[in-house]
């Protein structure tokens, strides 16, 4: 076991833990939007920034991806952390200030207005859907495409992906509810938010043929996704 200090509490954790896992195991709250226990860390949303304290000075690290080490001193709610987190929320509000999950974060962190005002977008580009499709489902039917302001989640060449098995995992993990899935000629085909139609296929994880039932199927327990 490793011993480290988080918010003046000396704790013992498994050597395989990240700082976020260590904090959560000891009921120390750190906000996240792009983190899911069953996926590899991605550190996209930057909400989980914490302060690493050392004699040479402090630095901010993404707690979801930073491995625990013996003797680390970590602060999760210092002025440095809260200021960085407020900036992250201001940036989120620039395109997603209309979303309840972002409004709740703004209230919690005392953020009144966005950093800049841009075209509203339900997608915050956290990449959870893309990673879940690849890492949990094992399909990779969608990806983050384009660069800069044009960055978006899409199917290859913005047309239907033959790889999609229409499992709805992407919609289940989305923290903002940006992905909608609609039965268009139930039970044979389904359409995503990005207006691509998919034929229902067998899941590669369990190799069970999908039932002829409409969405949504309850995958939470199977995939370890919090409800
Ligand atoms: S519904 Fe399609 S795009 Fe979404 S996670 Fe499943 S396979 Fe991937």
Boltz pocket constraint, residues with backbone or C-beta under 6 A from the ligand:
constraints:
  - pocket:
      binder: B
      contacts: [[A, 129], [A, 132], [A, 133], [A, 137], [A, 139], [A, 140], [A, 141], [A, 142], [A, 163], [A, 164], [A, 165], [A, 166], [A, 167], [A, 168], [A, 169], [A, 170], [A, 171]]
      max_distance: 6.0
